[in-house]
Amino acid sequence: MRSVARDIRTARFWKSQITQALASFGFLAASAGLAGLFWPDFFKSNAWLVFAAVMLSLGYGGVRAWPRPIQAKYRVPETLIKVVRGDLFLQHDAHLVIGFSDTFDTASPYIATASVQGQFLNRVYGNDISKLDADIERELLGVETIETIPGKDGKSRRYPLGTTVILRENWRRYFLIAYTAMDSQSSASSTPDAVWRSLNELWNAVRSTSNGSKVCMPIIGGGQSKLSPVLPALDSVRFIAMSFMLASRARPVCSELAIVVPSEQFDTLDHLEIQAFLDSLRLSR
């Protein structure tokens, strides 16, 4: 309810509500004018119909503009994008995307325990760092490193940005995507261009191994990536959705992409703005 209350206070809601209400009133007025040609005295004795038309138009506008789940279904390509409130690790019907650095560090203090990656270690691997490291190393066999960072604690071998480690759990896949670069001080950073290129590699991995099933991922660009000033949450959603759609138009990626946002962050987003953006991604004819 807090999200709905916030949405109906936005300028976009009222603009949509008024536009829909005026369109409805215009239709009713035109219909009344046509009826008046045949029954010219009818409205003289039923002036209350004007008030009813105004109220009906306002109600119609409110219904049309009322906030709904943030999602858009596309026919070309045939896919669905959602932005949902929730816990990424409670999305049991989907593959998950987890952001990593290009060294694939897994341990604290190089990785924040509250981050998505830290939660992945805790909630999927039960804080078994050795097992997670072994699984990652196995998948990285044959992937060439680009350099070894001198003097860095923790892992020091860097892999190309966009390297995607695919971990398997029965039918489920975890896509560990490297989109930040580590330095010798174990500080991660990235750029919008690097994230864009990394997402392209992610979609290739999803396309080839997800069997078309639903994929869930968090907003990217916050936390230790240091992208929040140039890629805030709202723009991150746009960034992910645009990247996914362009990749899907080239070749279908999966049946559904859900961007999962924690409750406290979800309530700060402009939901109607996101919905308008998702709608704009439909191919024009």
Backbone as CSV, one residue per row, in Angstrom:
resi,resn,N_x,N_y,N_z,CA_x,CA_y,CA_z,C_x,C_y,C_z
1,MET,0.808,-1.204,0.000,0.000,0.000,0.000,0.849,1.265,0.000
2,ARG,2.014,1.199,0.642,2.891,2.375,0.633,3.322,2.712,-0.777
3,SER,3.588,1.673,-1.580,4.013,1.900,-2.962,2.903,2.534,-3.775
4,VAL,1.659,2.051,-3.579,0.528,2.612,-4.306,0.312,4.064,-3.900
5,ALA,0.371,4.328,-2.593,0.189,5.700,-2.117,1.236,6.631,-2.710
6,ARG,2.466,6.121,-2.817,3.527,6.936,-3.393,3.288,7.165,-4.880
7,ASP,2.833,6.127,-5.591,2.597,6.248,-7.031,1.524,7.274,-7.357
8,ILE,0.440,7.293,-6.553,-0.662,8.199,-6.894,-0.354,9.641,-6.513
9,ARG,0.792,9.854,-5.895,1.217,11.232,-5.625,2.151,11.769,-6.702
10,THR,2.480,10.949,-7.677,3.418,11.388,-8.709,2.703,12.169,-9.811
11,ALA,3.470,13.037,-10.477,2.908,13.826,-11.577,2.469,12.924,-12.728
12,ARG,3.210,11.819,-12.940,2.864,10.914,-14.045,1.475,10.301,-13.838
13,PHE,1.157,9.931,-12.582,-0.168,9.358,-12.308,-1.256,10.359,-12.651
14,TRP,-1.116,11.596,-12.164,-2.173,12.581,-12.383,-2.275,12.987,-13.844
15,LYS,-1.153,13.032,-14.530,-1.199,13.331,-15.964,-1.966,12.244,-16.706
16,SER,-1.667,10.993,-16.373,-2.366,9.882,-17.013,-3.842,9.883,-16.638
17,GLN,-4.134,10.131,-15.353,-5.523,10.128,-14.896,-6.338,11.191,-15.613
18,ILE,-5.784,12.398,-15.706,-6.502,13.502,-16.352,-6.669,13.241,-17.850
19,THR,-5.610,12.727,-18.490,-5.690,12.432,-19.920,-6.773,11.404,-20.217
20,GLN,-6.811,10.336,-19.413,-7.818,9.301,-19.623,-9.225,9.823,-19.318
21,ALA,-9.339,10.654,-18.280,-10.641,11.206,-17.918,-11.164,12.126,-19.018
22,LEU,-10.295,12.980,-19.566,-10.718,13.879,-20.646,-11.114,13.097,-21.887
23,ALA,-10.362,12.040,-22.184,-10.709,11.221,-23.350,-12.078,10.580,-23.156
24,SER,-12.329,10.087,-21.934,-13.625,9.476,-21.645,-14.757,10.506,-21.736
25,PHE,-14.533,11.696,-21.148,-15.572,12.731,-21.177,-15.835,13.194,-22.613
26,GLY,-14.766,13.256,-23.403,-14.938,13.635,-24.803,-15.800,12.638,-25.556
27,PHE,-15.564,11.361,-25.297,-16.373,10.320,-25.941,-17.832,10.430,-25.526
28,LEU,-18.070,10.637,-24.213,-19.442,10.748,-23.729,-20.127,12.000,-24.288
29,ALA,-19.361,13.098,-24.378,-19.932,14.332,-24.916,-20.304,14.172,-26.386
30,ALA,-19.446,13.507,-27.134,-19.736,13.269,-28.546,-20.968,12.378,-28.700
31,SER,-21.058,11.367,-27.840,-22.220,10.478,-27.891,-23.497,11.243,-27.539
32,ALA,-23.388,12.129,-26.528,-24.548,12.928,-26.131,-24.960,13.871,-27.255
33,GLY,-23.971,14.461,-27.946,-24.286,15.351,-29.052,-25.002,14.623,-30.173
34,LEU,-24.568,13.393,-30.441,-25.232,12.590,-31.473,-26.656,12.243,-31.054
35,ALA,-26.821,11.882,-29.773,-28.161,11.558,-29.273,-29.071,12.777,-29.315
36,GLY,-28.490,13.976,-29.091,-29.276,15.191,-29.100,-29.894,15.506,-30.447
37,LEU,-29.303,14.971,-31.513,-29.881,15.193,-32.836,-31.243,14.524,-32.970
38,PHE,-31.415,13.430,-32.238,-32.664,12.672,-32.339,-33.629,12.967,-31.194
39,TRP,-33.094,13.308,-30.034,-33.932,13.623,-28.867,-33.468,14.948,-28.267
40,PRO,-33.777,16.043,-28.957,-33.237,17.348,-28.543,-33.657,17.806,-27.146
41,ASP,-34.793,17.348,-26.637,-35.259,17.814,-25.330,-34.873,16.880,-24.186
42,PHE,-34.209,15.779,-24.512,-33.933,14.776,-23.479,-33.013,15.318,-22.387
43,PHE,-31.949,16.019,-22.775,-30.956,16.461,-21.796,-31.419,17.681,-21.013
44,LYS,-32.436,18.402,-21.557,-32.957,19.543,-20.806,-33.606,19.096,-19.505
45,SER,-34.224,17.951,-19.521,-34.897,17.452,-18.330,-34.047,16.453,-17.539
46,ASN,-32.837,16.234,-18.004,-31.949,15.279,-17.327,-30.541,15.882,-17.174
47,ALA,-30.517,17.084,-16.598,-29.230,17.778,-16.441,-28.262,17.020,-15.550
48,TRP,-28.782,16.150,-14.698,-27.915,15.366,-13.810,-26.958,14.473,-14.588
49,LEU,-27.290,14.215,-15.869,-26.419,13.355,-16.674,-25.038,13.977,-16.880
50,VAL,-24.973,15.322,-16.868,-23.677,15.975,-17.018,-22.790,15.654,-15.828
51,PHE,-23.369,15.777,-14.626,-22.614,15.430,-13.414,-22.208,13.963,-13.434
52,ALA,-23.121,13.092,-13.857,-22.819,11.659,-13.929,-21.684,11.393,-14.922
53,ALA,-21.687,12.110,-16.047,-20.642,11.914,-17.047,-19.278,12.341,-16.513
54,VAL,-19.264,13.454,-15.758,-18.008,13.922,-15.169,-17.470,12.897,-14.181
55,MET,-18.346,12.411,-13.300,-17.915,11.446,-12.297,-17.479,10.131,-12.940
56,LEU,-18.201,9.702,-13.963,-17.848,8.473,-14.664,-16.490,8.616,-15.345
57,SER,-16.247,9.774,-15.926,-14.969,10.012,-16.607,-13.811,10.022,-15.623
58,LEU,-14.022,10.675,-14.466,-12.977,10.690,-13.444,-12.697,9.280,-12.930
59,GLY,-13.745,8.509,-12.738,-13.566,7.133,-12.286,-12.831,6.290,-13.318
60,TYR,-13.201,6.466,-14.569,-12.527,5.720,-15.645,-11.045,6.093,-15.706
61,GLY,-10.772,7.390,-15.581,-9.380,7.841,-15.611,-8.573,7.259,-14.467
62,GLY,-9.200,7.220,-13.275,-8.510,6.660,-12.117,-8.211,5.186,-12.288
63,VAL,-9.172,4.439,-12.827,-8.972,3.006,-13.039,-7.862,2.759,-14.054
64,ARG,-7.869,3.516,-15.135,-6.862,3.339,-16.185,-5.457,3.701,-15.706
65,ALA,-5.360,4.710,-14.833,-4.051,5.178,-14.378,-3.585,4.494,-13.097
66,TRP,-4.456,3.704,-12.455,-4.127,3.115,-11.155,-2.887,2.224,-11.252
67,PRO,-1.963,2.349,-10.299,-0.727,1.558,-10.354,-1.006,0.052,-10.376
68,ARG,-0.293,-0.643,-11.231,-0.407,-2.084,-11.378,0.975,-2.708,-11.243
69,PRO,1.043,-4.039,-11.202,2.367,-4.676,-11.193,3.230,-4.151,-12.341
70,ILE,4.507,-3.930,-12.051,5.407,-3.357,-13.049,5.883,-4.475,-13.967
71,GLN,5.311,-4.538,-15.143,5.687,-5.586,-16.078,5.231,-5.224,-17.484
72,ALA,5.861,-5.847,-18.448,5.471,-5.663,-19.847,5.722,-6.966,-20.585
73,LYS,4.725,-7.404,-21.329,4.837,-8.612,-22.137,5.036,-8.186,-23.587
74,TYR,5.968,-8.838,-24.251,6.328,-8.471,-25.613,6.051,-9.639,-26.557
75,ARG,5.642,-9.300,-27.752,5.400,-10.327,-28.767,6.622,-10.527,-29.652
76,VAL,7.366,-9.438,-29.870,8.588,-9.527,-30.686,9.708,-8.845,-29.922
77,PRO,10.566,-9.629,-29.251,10.527,-11.089,-29.085,9.482,-11.484,-28.047
78,GLU,9.098,-12.753,-28.017,8.091,-13.218,-27.077,8.735,-13.434,-25.708
79,THR,8.585,-12.443,-24.871,9.211,-12.496,-23.543,8.487,-11.549,-22.604
80,LEU,8.861,-11.592,-21.343,8.225,-10.778,-20.311,9.312,-10.186,-19.421
81,ILE,9.164,-8.902,-19.086,10.062,-8.264,-18.129,9.226,-7.775,-16.961
82,LYS,9.677,-8.104,-15.736,9.009,-7.660,-14.521,10.008,-6.952,-13.614
83,VAL,9.512,-6.031,-12.822,10.278,-5.461,-11.712,9.455,-5.744,-10.474
84,VAL,9.988,-6.542,-9.560,9.197,-7.013,-8.431,9.883,-6.708,-7.098
85,ARG,9.069,-6.525,-6.087,9.560,-6.383,-4.728,9.828,-7.772,-4.160
86,GLY,10.969,-7.953,-3.481,11.178,-9.248,-2.866,12.618,-9.574,-2.556
87,ASP,12.809,-10.820,-2.210,14.108,-11.372,-1.845,14.583,-12.237,-3.010
88,LEU,15.701,-11.888,-3.594,16.214,-12.620,-4.742,16.311,-14.115,-4.466
89,PHE,16.711,-14.470,-3.259,16.967,-15.875,-2.954,15.705,-16.655,-2.567
90,LEU,14.559,-15.990,-2.626,13.288,-16.679,-2.438,12.566,-16.907,-3.763
91,GLN,13.236,-16.605,-4.850,12.657,-16.835,-6.183,13.017,-18.257,-6.615
92,HIS,12.290,-19.213,-6.086,12.668,-20.615,-6.254,12.319,-21.182,-7.631
93,ASP,11.575,-20.435,-8.428,11.164,-20.943,-9.738,12.031,-20.406,-10.869
94,ALA,13.203,-19.872,-10.540,14.001,-19.198,-11.568,15.485,-19.432,-11.374
95,HIS,16.230,-19.247,-12.464,17.682,-19.154,-12.376,18.019,-17.787,-11.782
96,LEU,19.183,-17.662,-11.144,19.572,-16.402,-10.507,20.869,-15.864,-11.091
97,VAL,20.953,-14.539,-11.158,22.167,-13.846,-11.582,22.801,-13.204,-10.354
98,ILE,24.108,-13.427,-10.172,24.833,-12.883,-9.032,26.037,-12.111,-9.555
99,GLY,26.199,-10.860,-9.129,27.328,-10.054,-9.570,28.606,-10.386,-8.818
100,PHE,29.727,-10.441,-9.550,31.042,-10.710,-8.965,32.044,-9.712,-9.523
101,SER,33.225,-9.720,-8.936,34.336,-8.939,-9.487,35.100,-9.810,-10.470
102,ASP,36.042,-9.203,-11.174,36.782,-9.965,-12.185,37.830,-10.889,-11.585
103,THR,38.017,-10.857,-10.264,38.899,-11.829,-9.603,38.099,-12.968,-8.956
104,PHE,36.798,-12.836,-8.959,35.903,-13.822,-8.340,36.272,-14.082,-6.885
105,ASP,36.599,-12.997,-6.169,36.780,-13.096,-4.721,35.468,-13.535,-4.081
106,THR,35.590,-14.304,-3.018,34.385,-14.820,-2.346,34.351,-14.534,-0.851
107,ALA,35.501,-14.164,-0.264,35.592,-14.087,1.195,35.580,-12.642,1.685
108,SER,35.096,-12.453,2.911,35.214,-11.183,3.608,36.686,-11.017,4.029
109,PRO,37.239,-9.808,4.021,36.602,-8.501,3.879,36.524,-7.996,2.438
110,TYR,36.955,-8.809,1.485,36.926,-8.367,0.085,35.499,-8.310,-0.443
111,ILE,34.622,-9.096,0.174,33.222,-9.127,-0.214,32.373,-8.790,1.009
112,ALA,31.469,-7.826,0.870,30.595,-7.439,1.974,29.581,-8.549,2.245
113,THR,29.450,-8.922,3.503,28.552,-10.027,3.850,27.090,-9.694,3.560
114,ALA,26.723,-8.397,3.566,25.339,-8.004,3.314,25.028,-7.868,1.831
115,SER,26.052,-7.934,0.990,25.837,-7.792,-0.449,25.137,-9.031,-1.009
116,VAL,24.667,-8.919,-2.250,24.029,-10.066,-2.902,25.004,-11.237,-2.965
117,GLN,26.276,-10.925,-3.273,27.278,-11.982,-3.337,27.503,-12.619,-1.973
118,GLY,27.541,-11.798,-0.913,27.695,-12.319,0.438,26.514,-13.180,0.844
119,GLN,25.311,-12.765,0.462,24.123,-13.563,0.747,24.142,-14.876,-0.030
120,PHE,24.661,-14.834,-1.242,24.767,-16.054,-2.048,25.645,-17.081,-1.336
121,LEU,26.786,-16.634,-0.833,27.684,-17.526,-0.097,26.974,-18.101,1.128
122,ASN,26.251,-17.269,1.839,25.596,-17.687,3.070,24.391,-18.588,2.809
123,ARG,23.514,-18.161,1.919,22.217,-18.813,1.802,22.193,-19.976,0.808
124,VAL,23.116,-19.973,-0.135,23.167,-21.076,-1.093,24.274,-22.064,-0.736
125,TYR,25.411,-21.549,-0.257,26.549,-22.407,0.054,26.761,-22.608,1.548
126,GLY,25.882,-22.055,2.365,26.020,-22.244,3.805,27.352,-21.765,4.353
127,ASN,27.880,-20.676,3.764,29.169,-20.082,4.151,30.359,-21.022,3.937
128,ASP,30.178,-22.008,3.069,31.272,-22.930,2.751,32.109,-22.320,1.619
129,ILE,33.061,-21.469,1.996,33.875,-20.767,1.005,34.687,-21.747,0.162
130,SER,35.210,-22.780,0.793,36.044,-23.751,0.068,35.260,-24.406,-1.064
131,LYS,34.022,-24.781,-0.794,33.203,-25.423,-1.835,32.884,-24.437,-2.956
132,LEU,32.522,-23.215,-2.590,32.220,-22.216,-3.615,33.447,-21.939,-4.466
133,ASP,34.590,-21.769,-3.825,35.826,-21.521,-4.579,36.133,-22.686,-5.517
134,ALA,35.959,-23.899,-5.030,36.247,-25.073,-5.856,35.313,-25.132,-7.066
135,ASP,34.031,-24.823,-6.853,33.072,-24.834,-7.964,33.405,-23.761,-8.994
136,ILE,33.786,-22.577,-8.502,34.146,-21.493,-9.423,35.410,-21.844,-10.200
137,GLU,36.421,-22.338,-9.513,37.680,-22.689,-10.174,37.466,-23.762,-11.238
138,ARG,36.613,-24.712,-10.951,36.332,-25.766,-11.927,35.741,-25.171,-13.204
139,GLU,34.836,-24.219,-13.061,34.199,-23.616,-14.231,35.124,-22.658,-14.974
140,LEU,36.159,-22.166,-14.265,37.083,-21.218,-14.904,38.253,-21.919,-15.606
141,LEU,38.315,-23.226,-15.491,39.380,-23.945,-16.193,39.257,-23.677,-17.700
142,GLY,40.331,-23.292,-18.300,40.305,-22.997,-19.727,40.023,-21.551,-20.059
143,VAL,39.596,-20.755,-19.048,39.379,-19.320,-19.275,40.689,-18.598,-18.990
144,GLU,41.195,-17.882,-19.967,42.476,-17.201,-19.799,42.340,-15.969,-18.917
145,THR,43.292,-15.803,-18.022,43.334,-14.594,-17.192,43.967,-13.465,-17.996
146,ILE,43.642,-12.229,-17.608,44.220,-11.095,-18.332,45.438,-10.525,-17.612
147,GLU,45.528,-10.782,-16.295,46.711,-10.368,-15.546,46.623,-10.898,-14.121
148,THR,47.714,-10.826,-13.423,47.743,-11.107,-11.991,48.053,-9.802,-11.269
149,ILE,47.228,-9.440,-10.298,47.380,-8.153,-9.617,48.468,-8.285,-8.551
150,PRO,49.574,-7.574,-8.696,50.650,-7.688,-7.698,50.255,-7.070,-6.365
151,GLY,50.586,-7.749,-5.284,50.372,-7.214,-3.949,48.948,-7.282,-3.447
152,LYS,48.061,-7.906,-4.196,46.671,-7.962,-3.749,46.447,-9.152,-2.820
153,ASP,45.750,-8.908,-1.707,45.341,-9.999,-0.832,44.140,-10.712,-1.451
154,GLY,43.889,-11.917,-0.995,42.789,-12.683,-1.557,43.165,-13.215,-2.931
155,LYS,42.220,-13.278,-3.840,42.501,-13.768,-5.192,43.115,-12.647,-6.026
156,SER,44.073,-12.999,-6.843,44.793,-11.962,-7.601,44.704,-12.141,-9.113
157,ARG,44.163,-13.252,-9.580,44.056,-13.456,-11.030,42.794,-12.783,-11.559
158,ARG,42.972,-11.918,-12.534,41.846,-11.201,-13.121,41.399,-11.894,-14.404
159,TYR,40.074,-11.975,-14.571,39.487,-12.535,-15.783,38.796,-11.409,-16.555
160,PRO,38.557,-11.600,-17.838,37.898,-10.538,-18.623,36.533,-10.182,-18.045
161,LEU,36.220,-8.877,-18.031,34.888,-8.458,-17.612,33.852,-9.122,-18.517
162,GLY,32.794,-9.578,-17.919,31.776,-10.307,-18.668,31.912,-11.808,-18.537
163,THR,33.049,-12.267,-17.983,33.199,-13.706,-17.746,32.051,-14.181,-16.852
164,THR,31.359,-15.209,-17.296,30.198,-15.710,-16.567,30.431,-17.155,-16.155
165,VAL,30.496,-17.369,-14.858,30.623,-18.719,-14.305,29.207,-19.259,-14.094
166,ILE,28.937,-20.428,-14.609,27.606,-21.033,-14.498,27.683,-22.205,-13.528
167,LEU,27.040,-22.042,-12.389,26.996,-23.107,-11.391,25.636,-23.801,-11.476
168,ARG,25.649,-25.118,-11.386,24.438,-25.905,-11.598,23.955,-26.544,-10.293
169,GLU,22.650,-26.485,-10.076,22.022,-27.147,-8.940,20.740,-27.792,-9.452
170,ASN,20.828,-29.073,-9.804,19.725,-29.776,-10.469,19.351,-29.018,-11.741
171,TRP,18.088,-28.599,-11.868,17.673,-27.875,-13.077,18.103,-26.411,-13.041
172,ARG,18.459,-25.933,-11.861,18.685,-24.505,-11.657,20.098,-24.102,-12.029
173,ARG,20.235,-22.844,-12.470,21.540,-22.288,-12.802,21.754,-21.001,-12.009
174,TYR,23.005,-20.819,-11.569,23.428,-19.557,-10.963,24.461,-18.946,-11.904
175,PHE,24.160,-17.766,-12.413,25.051,-17.091,-13.344,25.871,-16.056,-12.570
176,LEU,27.146,-16.338,-12.361,28.026,-15.431,-11.645,28.748,-14.567,-12.675
177,ILE,28.336,-13.307,-12.778,28.823,-12.433,-13.835,29.830,-11.427,-13.279
178,ALA,31.006,-11.375,-13.876,32.047,-10.434,-13.453,31.824,-9.096,-14.168
179,TYR,31.375,-8.092,-13.428,31.157,-6.787,-14.051,31.897,-5.655,-13.344
180,THR,32.669,-5.977,-12.297,33.502,-4.967,-11.643,34.964,-5.405,-11.689
181,ALA,35.852,-4.421,-11.683,37.292,-4.692,-11.729,37.901,-4.437,-10.357
182,MET,38.698,-5.393,-9.885,39.399,-5.262,-8.606,40.760,-4.612,-8.820
183,ASP,41.207,-3.831,-7.822,42.559,-3.292,-7.882,43.417,-3.923,-6.779
184,SER,44.625,-3.451,-6.630,45.549,-4.058,-5.669,45.122,-3.839,-4.220
185,GLN,44.230,-2.885,-3.984,43.726,-2.630,-2.637,42.403,-3.359,-2.372
186,SER,42.060,-4.286,-3.256,40.806,-5.048,-3.157,39.579,-4.140,-3.193
187,SER,39.676,-3.088,-3.983,38.561,-2.169,-4.170,37.980,-2.395,-5.566
188,ALA,36.680,-2.648,-5.630,36.022,-2.935,-6.905,35.414,-1.662,-7.487
189,SER,35.447,-1.560,-8.794,34.828,-0.427,-9.475,34.431,-0.859,-10.874
190,SER,33.592,-0.049,-11.505,33.166,-0.372,-12.861,32.715,0.904,-13.554
191,THR,32.312,0.766,-14.802,31.801,1.876,-15.596,30.538,1.399,-16.310
192,PRO,29.672,2.314,-16.739,28.482,1.887,-17.490,28.833,1.067,-18.729
193,ASP,29.899,1.463,-19.423,30.306,0.717,-20.617,30.712,-0.706,-20.262
194,ALA,31.460,-0.860,-19.164,31.884,-2.198,-18.743,30.680,-3.045,-18.339
195,VAL,29.718,-2.430,-17.653,28.514,-3.162,-17.263,27.726,-3.589,-18.490
196,TRP,27.618,-2.691,-19.470,26.879,-3.010,-20.703,27.517,-4.203,-21.423
197,ARG,28.828,-4.180,-21.555,29.518,-5.291,-22.223,29.384,-6.580,-21.416
198,SER,29.406,-6.460,-20.101,29.258,-7.639,-19.247,27.861,-8.230,-19.379
199,LEU,26.849,-7.368,-19.446,25.488,-7.863,-19.618,25.326,-8.610,-20.936
200,ASN,25.969,-8.130,-21.977,25.899,-8.831,-23.264,26.433,-10.256,-23.140
201,GLU,27.524,-10.412,-22.404,28.085,-11.753,-22.190,27.151,-12.591,-21.318
202,LEU,26.524,-11.953,-20.340,25.571,-12.662,-19.487,24.428,-13.223,-20.316
203,TRP,23.854,-12.418,-21.201,22.711,-12.892,-21.995,23.130,-14.052,-22.893
204,ASN,24.354,-14.028,-23.383,24.833,-15.160,-24.186,24.841,-16.441,-23.355
205,ALA,25.300,-16.323,-22.109,25.354,-17.495,-21.226,23.947,-17.974,-20.877
206,VAL,23.056,-17.041,-20.589,21.673,-17.406,-20.269,21.011,-18.079,-21.462
207,ARG,21.211,-17.509,-22.627,20.604,-18.046,-23.843,21.012,-19.501,-24.084
208,SER,22.261,-19.810,-23.803,22.786,-21.137,-24.140,22.512,-22.197,-23.078
209,THR,22.216,-21.798,-21.839,22.110,-22.806,-20.772,20.838,-22.737,-19.930
210,SER,19.994,-21.728,-20.104,18.814,-21.591,-19.227,17.624,-22.400,-19.707
211,ASN,17.703,-22.933,-20.915,16.582,-23.663,-21.515,15.340,-22.788,-21.617
212,GLY,15.569,-21.491,-21.736,14.458,-20.557,-21.902,13.680,-20.247,-20.653
213,SER,14.108,-20.768,-19.497,13.348,-20.577,-18.259,13.560,-19.178,-17.673
214,LYS,12.718,-18.839,-16.729,12.743,-17.536,-16.067,14.082,-17.275,-15.386
215,VAL,14.529,-16.021,-15.483,15.773,-15.590,-14.842,15.476,-14.399,-13.945
216,CYS,16.022,-14.425,-12.738,15.882,-13.299,-11.802,17.252,-12.702,-11.524
217,MET,17.288,-11.388,-11.393,18.541,-10.721,-11.069,18.269,-9.477,-10.240
218,PRO,19.268,-9.025,-9.491,19.095,-7.801,-8.693,19.413,-6.573,-9.532
219,ILE,19.114,-5.407,-8.989,19.619,-4.170,-9.574,21.136,-4.182,-9.455
220,ILE,21.806,-3.755,-10.486,23.263,-3.718,-10.459,23.747,-2.271,-10.424
221,GLY,24.973,-2.100,-9.968,25.566,-0.769,-9.994,25.722,-0.119,-8.644
222,GLY,25.116,-0.684,-7.607,25.243,-0.106,-6.282,26.384,-0.737,-5.510
223,GLY,26.408,-0.460,-4.230,27.391,-1.093,-3.355,28.818,-0.811,-3.765
224,GLN,29.636,-1.869,-3.777,31.066,-1.700,-3.994,31.454,-1.427,-5.446
225,SER,30.516,-1.518,-6.361,30.848,-1.204,-7.760,31.058,0.287,-7.962
226,LYS,30.568,1.101,-7.010,30.761,2.562,-7.033,30.104,3.217,-8.244
227,LEU,29.008,2.617,-8.737,28.332,3.171,-9.900,27.078,3.965,-9.538
228,SER,26.721,3.983,-8.260,25.469,4.626,-7.866,25.346,6.076,-8.342
229,PRO,26.408,6.903,-8.306,26.258,8.285,-8.761,25.924,8.413,-10.248
230,VAL,26.426,7.478,-11.078,26.178,7.569,-12.525,25.133,6.568,-13.001
231,LEU,24.840,5.569,-12.194,23.844,4.569,-12.564,22.972,4.267,-11.337
232,PRO,22.131,5.241,-10.930,21.255,5.014,-9.777,20.234,3.934,-10.079
233,ALA,19.484,3.535,-9.057,18.609,2.366,-9.163,17.650,2.445,-10.344
234,LEU,16.998,3.591,-10.530,16.033,3.721,-11.617,16.709,3.532,-12.973
235,ASP,17.874,4.138,-13.146,18.596,3.994,-14.412,19.151,2.585,-14.584
236,SER,19.484,1.937,-13.464,19.964,0.558,-13.535,18.878,-0.352,-14.091
237,VAL,17.630,-0.144,-13.656,16.517,-0.938,-14.178,16.387,-0.720,-15.683
238,ARG,16.431,0.542,-16.110,16.355,0.838,-17.541,17.500,0.172,-18.295
239,PHE,18.680,0.263,-17.731,19.894,-0.269,-18.343,19.752,-1.776,-18.572
240,ILE,19.330,-2.481,-17.542,19.175,-3.939,-17.636,18.103,-4.298,-18.656
241,ALA,16.955,-3.623,-18.569,15.842,-3.939,-19.466,16.209,-3.672,-20.923
242,MET,16.861,-2.547,-21.186,17.259,-2.225,-22.556,18.257,-3.243,-23.097
243,SER,19.244,-3.587,-22.293,20.240,-4.570,-22.708,19.585,-5.910,-23.022
244,PHE,18.677,-6.334,-22.140,17.991,-7.617,-22.326,17.155,-7.615,-23.605
245,MET,16.439,-6.524,-23.846,15.573,-6.472,-25.024,16.372,-6.467,-26.322
246,LEU,17.467,-5.714,-26.355,18.282,-5.689,-27.575,18.881,-7.063,-27.855
247,ALA,19.341,-7.737,-26.787,19.877,-9.087,-26.958,18.780,-10.050,-27.402
248,SER,17.578,-9.889,-26.868,16.473,-10.784,-27.204,16.001,-10.591,-28.634
249,ARG,16.096,-9.375,-29.138,15.703,-9.143,-30.525,16.666,-9.811,-31.498
250,ALA,17.930,-9.904,-31.098,18.895,-10.609,-31.942,18.597,-12.101,-31.952
251,ARG,18.419,-12.674,-30.757,18.022,-14.076,-30.576,17.375,-14.198,-29.210
252,PRO,16.250,-14.911,-29.095,15.574,-15.018,-27.788,16.531,-15.469,-26.686
253,VAL,16.418,-14.822,-25.521,17.287,-15.133,-24.391,16.585,-16.076,-23.426
254,CYS,15.409,-15.674,-22.927,14.637,-16.523,-22.027,13.198,-16.013,-22.029
255,SER,12.319,-16.793,-21.431,10.889,-16.464,-21.469,10.527,-15.291,-20.570
256,GLU,11.324,-15.073,-19.513,10.980,-14.018,-18.552,12.217,-13.551,-17.806
257,LEU,12.322,-12.244,-17.655,13.357,-11.640,-16.821,12.671,-10.868,-15.708
258,ALA,13.012,-11.198,-14.466,12.475,-10.470,-13.309,13.618,-9.760,-12.596
259,ILE,13.509,-8.449,-12.457,14.477,-7.665,-11.692,13.909,-7.555,-10.282
260,VAL,14.585,-8.187,-9.334,14.074,-8.303,-7.963,14.725,-7.234,-7.095
261,VAL,13.886,-6.426,-6.448,14.363,-5.270,-5.689,13.934,-5.405,-4.229
262,PRO,14.849,-5.246,-3.273,14.463,-5.293,-1.855,13.390,-4.264,-1.532
263,SER,12.557,-4.569,-0.552,11.391,-3.736,-0.241,11.735,-2.268,-0.036
264,GLU,12.778,-2.004,0.774,13.088,-0.613,1.091,13.535,0.168,-0.146
265,GLN,14.190,-0.499,-1.084,14.615,0.157,-2.314,13.475,0.230,-3.317
266,PHE,12.644,-0.803,-3.336,11.510,-0.830,-4.259,10.596,0.361,-4.033
267,ASP,10.387,0.721,-2.779,9.479,1.818,-2.450,10.017,3.180,-2.856
268,THR,11.300,3.279,-3.154,11.870,4.556,-3.569,11.829,4.750,-5.086
269,LEU,11.516,3.692,-5.823,11.514,3.782,-7.277,10.245,4.459,-7.783
270,ASP,10.360,5.115,-8.928,9.190,5.685,-9.598,8.591,4.577,-10.465
271,HIS,7.588,3.894,-9.931,7.036,2.717,-10.599,6.388,3.057,-11.929
272,LEU,5.680,4.173,-11.990,5.000,4.544,-13.228,6.009,4.924,-14.314
273,GLU,7.115,5.526,-13.906,8.171,5.850,-14.860,8.778,4.575,-15.439
274,ILE,9.016,3.581,-14.575,9.564,2.305,-15.049,8.582,1.623,-15.990
275,GLN,7.294,1.625,-15.617,6.288,0.994,-16.484,6.251,1.665,-17.849
276,ALA,6.308,2.993,-17.857,6.306,3.710,-19.136,7.527,3.336,-19.967
277,PHE,8.676,3.172,-19.314,9.878,2.792,-20.046,9.755,1.378,-20.619
278,LEU,9.257,0.435,-19.817,9.084,-0.931,-20.312,8.122,-0.957,-21.495
279,ASP,7.047,-0.190,-21.401,6.097,-0.125,-22.509,6.742,0.436,-23.766
280,SER,7.669,1.373,-23.593,8.315,2.002,-24.755,9.240,1.051,-25.499
281,LEU,9.595,-0.082,-24.881,10.505,-1.023,-25.521,9.817,-1.915,-26.549
282,ARG,8.502,-1.801,-26.643,7.793,-2.557,-27.678,8.167,-2.012,-29.050
283,LEU,8.336,-2.916,-30.010,8.693,-2.489,-31.356,7.585,-1.655,-31.957
284,SER,7.933,-0.489,-32.505,6.951,0.330,-33.213,6.808,-0.182,-34.638
285,ARG,5.650,0.022,-35.196,5.404,-0.469,-36.559,5.242,0.706,-37.505
